[in-house]
Amino acid sequence: MPWSTSPRVVALRSRFRTVDVLVETLDGWRRHQSGRNASLLSFWGFLSIFPLMVVATTIVGLVLEGNEDLQRDIIDSALADIPVLGSQLAADPTSIDGSWTVLIIGLVTALWSGTKVFVGAQLAFDDIWEIPIDDRDPMPMQRGRALVGLVVIGGSHVVSGGLSAFVQTANLHDAGRFFLIIGSAVIHMSVIAAMYRYLTSASPSWRDVWPGAVAAGIVFGIVQHFATALVTHITDNASDTYGQFALVLGLVTWLGLLAIATLMSAELNAALDQRRDRGATGGNDLTATADPPAAS
């Protein structure tokens, strides 16, 4: 008998809505093998982050060649939250160089690895919404959605980076920085909500995806703050011999936390949806568990 359907847990779930949603979220994580999917997202994210950083820094080098002050402002604002890489770029912004050859190679590599991340996310979301294999979108549609996802994510980072650079160059006071944080959070939550709604073969509504998007946005902010500081501390104190190992460990840890937050918040959306369905149909049987989807 699964732990989520034991008599004591069922009694608590029947009495408290929060407990019911929490148990359904954690049990969904188990049934949908979301831990495995989070590992896959971390892997492909690790492979994609380097070409994406190459593309970003090369574009900065091409557009802002000769303007070292503005290069430093953009690096300090838009790229500072990337563990390890952000601090290394900030230490020597003059090392940024614009090369069309590097840009083309970086774009091709980033498209290949980046679309794999979004295809993996679609498979994970389909598992969470328990979509049968035969009812899922075909691979061409998944790749098309992945390309759209890359554009949306890239656009959101451009907007966030532009806002950050504006605050840096305009020397706004604390109030301006506060509204910048709020604006960036709203952008991130909106992007996450769009991912939850459109990167799946299911048809969730905006109402279905907003709770998880808000939760993921909050967790992202916490992870960005504390994980970046922790990873930077680890790498700064690593010896030259183990420095590269610390770099890999730091990036994988950071990406793993983001992947877990993304899928756990998606599980929250599915749990809330299941509770609404039970309330609409008058179903009170919490002892039956849904069969997990077929392996993808």
Phi and psi in degrees as a GROMACS rama.xvg file:
@    title "Ramachandran Plot"
@    xaxis  label "Phi"
@    yaxis  label "Psi"
@TYPE xy
-61.7589  148.243  PRO-2
-60.0601  -29.4772  TRP-3
-72.2155  -13.9775  SER-4
-114.405  14.2152  THR-5
-67.2248  151.142  SER-6
-53.9295  -41.9567  PRO-7
-65.3833  -43.3956  ARG-8
-67.3032  -40.7386  VAL-9
-61.6699  -39.4356  VAL-10
-63.0368  -42.0072  ALA-11
-67.2056  -39.0024  LEU-12
-65.5142  -37.6748  ARG-13
-69.5721  -26.6317  SER-14
-90.7128  -37.2728  ARG-15
-120.829  124.307  PHE-16
-63.9003  -41.7387  ARG-17
-62.424  -41.9157  THR-18
-63.8537  -40.9272  VAL-19
-60.0157  -46.8367  ASP-20
-66.5257  -42.1086  VAL-21
-62.9127  -45.3044  LEU-22
-64.7564  -43.1087  VAL-23
-63.098  -37.0525  GLU-24
-65.2103  -47.667  THR-25
-67.8914  -39.0137  LEU-26
-68.8449  -35.458  ASP-27
-63.1387  -38.2986  GLY-28
-57.8926  -38.4602  TRP-29
-72.3945  -49.7643  ARG-30
-66.9707  -35.0295  ARG-31
-90.9052  1.98363  HIS-32
53.3002  43.8265  GLN-33
-69.0107  -23.7933  SER-34
-62.0919  -41.9486  GLY-35
-63.1356  -44.4379  ARG-36
-65.0864  -36.2188  ASN-37
-63.7365  -37.4758  ALA-38
-63.8748  -41.2825  SER-39
-64.4814  -41.6672  LEU-40
-62.5517  -39.7856  LEU-41
-63.2708  -40.9218  SER-42
-62.9294  -51.7741  PHE-43
-69.5485  -31.4666  TRP-44
-63.988  -38.5584  GLY-45
-63.9978  -40.6666  PHE-46
-69.8387  -26.1922  LEU-47
-92.0542  -20.5883  SER-48
-69.3013  -33.1784  ILE-49
-69.7812  -49.7659  PHE-50
-62.8367  -33.0235  PRO-51
-64.8492  -40.1207  LEU-52
-67.2406  -36.9588  MET-53
-61.139  -45.4072  VAL-54
-62.2293  -46.8838  VAL-55
-61.8579  -47.7304  ALA-56
-70.1485  -33.0921  THR-57
-67.2616  -41.6221  THR-58
-62.1109  -43.0927  ILE-59
-59.79  -42.3422  VAL-60
-64.5871  -37.2905  GLY-61
-71.8497  -44.9317  LEU-62
-75.2696  -37.2867  VAL-63
-111.528  29.0533  LEU-64
-59.7243  126.535  GLU-65
90.173  -7.91802  GLY-66
-112.084  78.8408  ASN-67
-66.5178  -33.6564  GLU-68
-64.1654  -44.5  ASP-69
-69.8408  -34.6978  LEU-70
-58.269  -44.9194  GLN-71
-64.9457  -39.8659  ARG-72
-60.5453  -43.7548  ASP-73
-68.6168  -41.5571  ILE-74
-63.7041  -43.4874  ILE-75
-64.7565  -28.4084  ASP-76
-97.855  -58.4859  SER-77
-78.9352  -30.6358  ALA-78
-109.853  -1.99409  LEU-79
-66.8954  -24.6707  ALA-80
-81.7334  -5.82716  ASP-81
-80.0406  117.942  ILE-82
-56.4104  140.64  PRO-83
68.6808  -59.3437  VAL-84
-62.7283  -41.2927  LEU-85
-60.9928  -43.551  GLY-86
-68.8978  -34.8368  SER-87
-68.8173  -40.578  GLN-88
-66.6676  -39.667  LEU-89
-64.6654  -30.363  ALA-90
-69.7737  -28.6537  ALA-91
-146.535  73.8867  ASP-92
-66.0007  -20.4613  PRO-93
-71.4048  -11.789  THR-94
-74.8801  -12.486  SER-95
-67.5888  127.639  ILE-96
-132.868  139.818  ASP-97
-93.2739  118.815  GLY-98
-135.288  123.075  SER-99
-65.9602  -34.4955  TRP-100
-63.7756  -46.7975  THR-101
-63.5283  -37.8123  VAL-102
-63.1673  -44.7809  LEU-103
-65.4328  -46.4966  ILE-104
-62.6304  -41.7579  ILE-105
-64.018  -40.3647  GLY-106
-63.9106  -44.9407  LEU-107
-62.5274  -46.5149  VAL-108
-64.6016  -41.3836  THR-109
-65.3266  -38.5467  ALA-110
-63.8078  -42.3655  LEU-111
-65.3904  -53.7836  TRP-112
-72.9896  -35.5456  SER-113
-65.7877  -40.4005  GLY-114
-66.6722  -30.4474  THR-115
-63.7623  -36.0475  LYS-116
-61.7608  -46.3258  VAL-117
-73.0533  -33.4355  PHE-118
-64.6522  -41.8018  VAL-119
-61.6438  -37.7354  GLY-120
-65.3759  -40.5761  ALA-121
-61.97  -43.191  GLN-122
-62.4781  -40.6984  LEU-123
-65.8278  -42.8737  ALA-124
-66.5567  -36.4302  PHE-125
-65.1538  -37.5503  ASP-126
-62.3675  -42.4221  ASP-127
-65.6296  -39.8134  ILE-128
-85.2189  2.96731  TRP-129
56.6016  49.5353  GLU-130
-84.8347  124.99  ILE-131
-57.8154  148.784  PRO-132
-54.6156  -44.0657  ILE-133
-70.2183  -16.2508  ASP-134
-97.7459  2.27465  ASP-135
-83.7572  158.311  ARG-136
-62.1228  145.393  ASP-137
-69.7476  163.59  PRO-138
-57.5174  -42.4643  MET-139
-57.5029  -40.212  PRO-140
-68.2449  -36.7293  MET-141
-63.7198  -42.0568  GLN-142
-66.1703  -39.3948  ARG-143
-62.375  -43.2746  GLY-144
-65.2288  -34.9394  ARG-145
-63.2216  -41.2549  ALA-146
-63.7278  -42.0271  LEU-147
-62.1933  -40.7452  VAL-148
-61.5025  -40.3665  GLY-149
-61.164  -42.5808  LEU-150
-64.2176  -43.2624  VAL-151
-64.8183  -47.0176  VAL-152
-62.0466  -45.0168  ILE-153
-61.7315  -41.8373  GLY-154
-63.6419  -38.9348  GLY-155
-65.3438  -37.2465  SER-156
-69.9798  -35.4277  HIS-157
-63.162  -44.631  VAL-158
-63.6615  -45.8173  VAL-159
-62.8336  -43.0028  SER-160
-64.1451  -38.0476  GLY-161
-64.498  -41.6245  GLY-162
-63.3117  -42.5345  LEU-163
-64.7476  -42.9884  SER-164
-63.8321  -37.1889  ALA-165
-62.363  -43.4138  PHE-166
-64.8199  -39.7375  VAL-167
-64.3048  -45.3937  GLN-168
-79.4284  -26.8349  THR-169
-85.8786  -7.79265  ALA-170
54.3156  47.8234  ASN-171
-71.2397  156.288  LEU-172
-80.0905  -173.268  HIS-173
-59.9042  -35.2675  ASP-174
-62.0735  -41.812  ALA-175
-64.1386  -39.5923  GLY-176
-67.0194  -36.2202  ARG-177
-62.3757  -46.8633  PHE-178
-67.2979  -28.2824  PHE-179
-65.0077  -43.2655  LEU-180
-60.991  -44.9525  ILE-181
-62.6295  -44.4776  ILE-182
-62.3004  -41.2554  GLY-183
-65.2554  -39.5219  SER-184
-63.5898  -41.4398  ALA-185
-63.3738  -41.3424  VAL-186
-61.88  -46.1392  ILE-187
-64.1285  -43.3151  HIS-188
-64.7731  -37.7698  MET-189
-65.6002  -41.1492  SER-190
-65.0747  -43.2139  VAL-191
-63.6251  -41.7386  ILE-192
-61.1293  -41.5784  ALA-193
-63.5896  -39.1723  ALA-194
-61.8033  -46.6683  MET-195
-61.6877  -33.3205  TYR-196
-83.2551  -40.2169  ARG-197
-103.018  -20.422  TYR-198
-90.457  52.5533  LEU-199
-160.673  153.777  THR-200
-78.4771  -11.945  SER-201
-74.8161  176.66  ALA-202
-127.398  62.3737  SER-203
-70.5924  149.773  PRO-204
-87.818  171.54  SER-205
-60.556  -35.949  TRP-206
-61.0474  -35.1886  ARG-207
-70.287  -31.2179  ASP-208
-101.61  -16.2895  VAL-209
-65.3174  -40.7949  TRP-210
-56.4835  -46.6684  PRO-211
-67.1059  -35.8559  GLY-212
-64.3321  -42.2985  ALA-213
-64.9529  -45.06  VAL-214
-61.3203  -44.95  ALA-215
-64.335  -39.5236  ALA-216
-61.8568  -40.8752  GLY-217
-65.4847  -45.5856  ILE-218
-64.2033  -38.8058  VAL-219
-57.7991  -44.7112  PHE-220
-61.4241  -41.9537  GLY-221
-65.8046  -44.5716  ILE-222
-62.7659  -43.3156  VAL-223
-57.8488  -41.0738  GLN-224
-73.5475  -54.1013  HIS-225
-81.6501  -40.7957  PHE-226
-66.8353  -39.3074  ALA-227
-61.6656  -45.2594  THR-228
-63.7259  -42.3306  ALA-229
-65.9065  -46.6866  LEU-230
-64.4134  -41.1827  VAL-231
-62.6611  -39.3985  THR-232
-62.7093  -42.3384  HIS-233
-63.3057  -46.7056  ILE-234
-71.1987  -34.3508  THR-235
-65.914  -30.6571  ASP-236
-95.4862  1.56043  ASN-237
-80.2688  147.234  ALA-238
-74.2533  168.404  SER-239
-60.3483  -33.7929  ASP-240
-65.4959  -40.4841  THR-241
-103.555  9.11928  TYR-242
-60.1666  -44.0985  GLY-243
-68.0541  -35.5766  GLN-244
-64.9361  -38.9725  PHE-245
-65.2388  -36.4533  ALA-246
-60.8611  -48.3802  LEU-247
-64.2989  -45.8543  VAL-248
-60.5221  -41.7654  LEU-249
-64.1828  -45.7028  GLY-250
-67.2614  -41.2947  LEU-251
-65.1393  -40.304  VAL-252
-61.7947  -45.9479  THR-253
-61.3341  -47.8297  TRP-254
-67.1955  -35.8501  LEU-255
-64.158  -41.279  GLY-256
-63.9625  -40.3282  LEU-257
-65.9107  -40.4508  LEU-258
-65.7129  -42.2399  ALA-259
-62.1922  -44.0984  ILE-260
-62.2398  -39.8606  ALA-261
-64.283  -47.9779  THR-262
-76.6409  -34.3734  LEU-263
-65.0678  -38.0157  MET-264
-69.155  -33.8786  SER-265
-66.1103  -36.733  ALA-266
-63.1326  -36.0041  GLU-267
-60.9249  -43.1558  LEU-268
-59.0249  -45.5946  ASN-269
-65.7952  -37.6138  ALA-270
-65.1639  -42.7594  ALA-271
-64.252  -38.07  LEU-272
-65.6862  -40.9613  ASP-273
-64.8665  -38.3431  GLN-274
-65.4429  -39.8659  ARG-275
-63.5804  -39.686  ARG-276
-64.5111  -40.5344  ASP-277
-64.3337  -39.3159  ARG-278
-67.5609  -36.0158  GLY-279
-70.9761  -33.5015  ALA-280
-94.8746  -4.24197  THR-281
74.2506  16.2723  GLY-282
-79.5186  132.779  GLY-283
-121.812  6.92521  ASN-284
-82.0117  107.179  ASP-285
-99.1642  3.07365  LEU-286
-86.7175  -16.6709  THR-287
-90.6454  132.172  ALA-288
-112.507  143.497  THR-289
-71.3319  143.537  ALA-290
-68.3054  139.383  ASP-291
-67.4259  153.596  PRO-292
-65.7647  159.923  PRO-293
-62.9678  150.902  ALA-294
-61.6499  134.759  ALA-295
